[in-house]
Amino acid sequence: MTNLANKTVLVTGASRGMGRATARALAAAGAHVIVHYGNAQAEAESLLKEIRAGGGRADAVRADLGSLDAVADLVEKTKAIVGGRLDVLVANAGISGAAAIADQKPADFDRLYAVNVRAPYFIVQGLLPLFGEGSSIVLLSSLAVQAAVGELSAYAASKGAVDTLVKHFAAALGPKGIRVNAVAPGVIETDMSSFAKTEQGRAFILNMQALKRIGQPEDVAPVAAFLASDDARWITGTTIAVDGGSKL
Ligand SMILES: NC(=O)c1ccc[n+]([C@@H]2O[C@H](COP(=O)([O-])OP(=O)(O)OC[C@H]3O[C@@H](n4cnc5c(N)ncnc54)[C@H](OP(=O)(O)O)[C@@H]3O)[C@@H](O)[C@H]2O)c1
């Protein structure tokens, strides 16, 4: 089992969905988890309670990642909690938004890039002094980078940027012993995935996947936890598909 005893971890967007499942998995592996959230305070607090009741360590920090000031605030609060060292960042928080090319609104496009690309970039920048030999950064990519599923061109482009950051961050930070990778989920049943909420959508998903069930947050969390851990010590600069064999 993945061992993260005495490691400090920040998971963004840990109140719901895959972030929540990943924070749980990291806490179960022994890490002290900072549960970041945006609006879902009750969900974040229930996760803190659950981790603490299980004997784990957890703190919560709120920040709207659409704002650079809030990103800076998250960085400062993280420093105040962990002190000088952060072992793991899972930059999971993200938003989606479907629109036909003709209907894409510039403001929605900018918001996608602010939350999905700018926020992880500047969280990594702000936390650089806390990362060191053995630290691991895990970003969230998407199947949508590789396959044109739905009307997700703007969202998919933001996740394509994440894959690009993985390569550049890994190359730049590797000499310091810091690894950078991403997981690329297929359709996962969360609040975000409108695809999985209708019979027609579910049929489409099952048709494009080799494995014939709908993916769950708990299918992704162990892969993020693996990448976060020393078991993945020789893996950096890569994006791992976690999609039940989608669009093979
Ligand atoms: N679901 C899928 O099928 C799928 C597939 C591929 C990739 N992904 C990616 O996987 C990641 C997690 O997705 P999910 O499906 O688990 O999403 P989700 O259930 O909708 O949860 C999103 C999380 O991100 C946080 N968040 C969103 N916008 C934020 C903002 N502006 N400021 C702060 N926090 C914000 C939310 O916090 P609050 O609720 O507290 O505001 C929540 O904790 C995302 O990066 C997504 O793009 C998802």
The ligand as an SDF file (V2000), in Angstrom:
LIG
                    3D

 48 52  0  0  0  0  0  0  0  0999 V2000
  -15.3940   14.5010  -14.0270 N   0  0  0  0  0  0  0  0  0  0  0  0
  -14.7970   14.1910  -15.1500 C   0  0  0  0  0  0  0  0  0  0  0  0
  -15.3440   13.4430  -15.9890 O   0  0  0  0  0  0  0  0  0  0  0  0
  -13.4050   14.7000  -15.4280 C   0  0  0  0  0  0  0  0  0  0  0  0
  -12.7010   14.1190  -16.5010 C   0  0  0  0  0  0  0  0  0  0  0  0
  -11.4100   14.5330  -16.7640 C   0  0  0  0  0  0  0  0  0  0  0  0
  -10.8070   15.4870  -15.9780 C   0  0  0  0  0  0  0  0  0  0  0  0
  -11.4960   16.0520  -14.9400 N   0  0  0  0  0  0  0  0  0  0  0  0
  -10.7790   17.0370  -14.1150 C   0  0  0  0  0  0  0  0  0  0  0  0
  -10.6330   16.5120  -12.8060 O   0  0  0  0  0  0  0  0  0  0  0  0
  -10.6290   17.5620  -11.8410 C   0  0  0  0  0  0  0  0  0  0  0  0
  -11.6770   17.2910  -10.7770 C   0  0  0  0  0  0  0  0  0  0  0  0
  -12.9380   17.2020  -11.4140 O   0  0  0  0  0  0  0  0  0  0  0  0
  -14.2520   16.6440  -10.6890 P   0  0  0  0  0  0  0  0  0  0  0  0
  -15.0430   15.9640  -11.7330 O   0  0  0  0  0  0  0  0  0  0  0  0
  -13.8730   15.9160   -9.4460 O   0  0  0  0  0  0  0  0  0  0  0  0
  -14.9650   18.0340  -10.3790 O   0  0  0  0  0  0  0  0  0  0  0  0
  -16.0900   18.4520   -9.3140 P   0  0  0  0  0  0  0  0  0  0  0  0
  -16.7160   17.2680   -8.6920 O   0  0  0  0  0  0  0  0  0  0  0  0
  -16.9270   19.4410  -10.0360 O   0  0  0  0  0  0  0  0  0  0  0  0
  -15.2200   19.1880   -8.1920 O   0  0  0  0  0  0  0  0  0  0  0  0
  -14.4590   20.3130   -8.5450 C   0  0  0  0  0  0  0  0  0  0  0  0
  -13.6260   20.7510   -7.3720 C   0  0  0  0  0  0  0  0  0  0  0  0
  -12.8440   21.8820   -7.7990 O   0  0  0  0  0  0  0  0  0  0  0  0
  -13.1300   22.9730   -6.9510 C   0  0  0  0  0  0  0  0  0  0  0  0
  -13.1750   24.2140   -7.7050 N   0  0  0  0  0  0  0  0  0  0  0  0
  -13.7690   24.4410   -8.9000 C   0  0  0  0  0  0  0  0  0  0  0  0
  -13.6510   25.7240   -9.2510 N   0  0  0  0  0  0  0  0  0  0  0  0
  -12.9880   26.3450   -8.2370 C   0  0  0  0  0  0  0  0  0  0  0  0
  -12.5800   27.6790   -7.9950 C   0  0  0  0  0  0  0  0  0  0  0  0
  -12.8090   28.6710   -8.8650 N   0  0  0  0  0  0  0  0  0  0  0  0
  -11.9290   27.9430   -6.8510 N   0  0  0  0  0  0  0  0  0  0  0  0
  -11.6940   26.9730   -5.9580 C   0  0  0  0  0  0  0  0  0  0  0  0
  -12.0570   25.6990   -6.1190 N   0  0  0  0  0  0  0  0  0  0  0  0
  -12.7000   25.3850   -7.2540 C   0  0  0  0  0  0  0  0  0  0  0  0
  -14.4760   22.6840   -6.3170 C   0  0  0  0  0  0  0  0  0  0  0  0
  -14.5310   23.3610   -5.0630 O   0  0  0  0  0  0  0  0  0  0  0  0
  -15.9110   23.9100   -4.3720 P   0  0  0  0  0  0  0  0  0  0  0  0
  -16.9960   22.9430   -4.7250 O   0  0  0  0  0  0  0  0  0  0  0  0
  -15.5570   23.9180   -2.9240 O   0  0  0  0  0  0  0  0  0  0  0  0
  -16.1350   25.2760   -4.9330 O   0  0  0  0  0  0  0  0  0  0  0  0
  -14.4570   21.1700   -6.1900 C   0  0  0  0  0  0  0  0  0  0  0  0
  -13.8280   20.7740   -5.0120 O   0  0  0  0  0  0  0  0  0  0  0  0
  -10.8660   18.8450  -12.6400 C   0  0  0  0  0  0  0  0  0  0  0  0
   -9.6310   19.4750  -12.9060 O   0  0  0  0  0  0  0  0  0  0  0  0
  -11.5070   18.3440  -13.9250 C   0  0  0  0  0  0  0  0  0  0  0  0
  -11.3040   19.2390  -14.9840 O   0  0  0  0  0  0  0  0  0  0  0  0
  -12.7760   15.6740  -14.6620 C   0  0  0  0  0  0  0  0  0  0  0  0
  1  2  1  0
  2  3  2  0
  2  4  1  0
  4  5  1  0
  4 48  2  0
  5  6  2  0
  6  7  1  0
  7  8  2  0
  8  9  1  0
  8 48  1  0
  9 10  1  0
  9 46  1  0
 10 11  1  0
 11 12  1  0
 11 44  1  0
 12 13  1  0
 13 14  1  0
 14 15  2  0
 14 16  1  0
 14 17  1  0
 17 18  1  0
 18 19  2  0
 18 20  1  0
 18 21  1  0
 21 22  1  0
 22 23  1  0
 23 24  1  0
 23 42  1  0
 24 25  1  0
 25 26  1  0
 25 36  1  0
 26 27  1  0
 26 35  1  0
 27 28  2  0
 28 29  1  0
 29 30  1  0
 29 35  2  0
 30 31  1  0
 30 32  2  0
 32 33  1  0
 33 34  2  0
 34 35  1  0
 36 37  1  0
 36 42  1  0
 37 38  1  0
 38 39  2  0
 38 40  1  0
 38 41  1  0
 42 43  1  0
 44 45  1  0
 44 46  1  0
 46 47  1  0
M  CHG  2   8   1  16  -1
M  END
$$$$
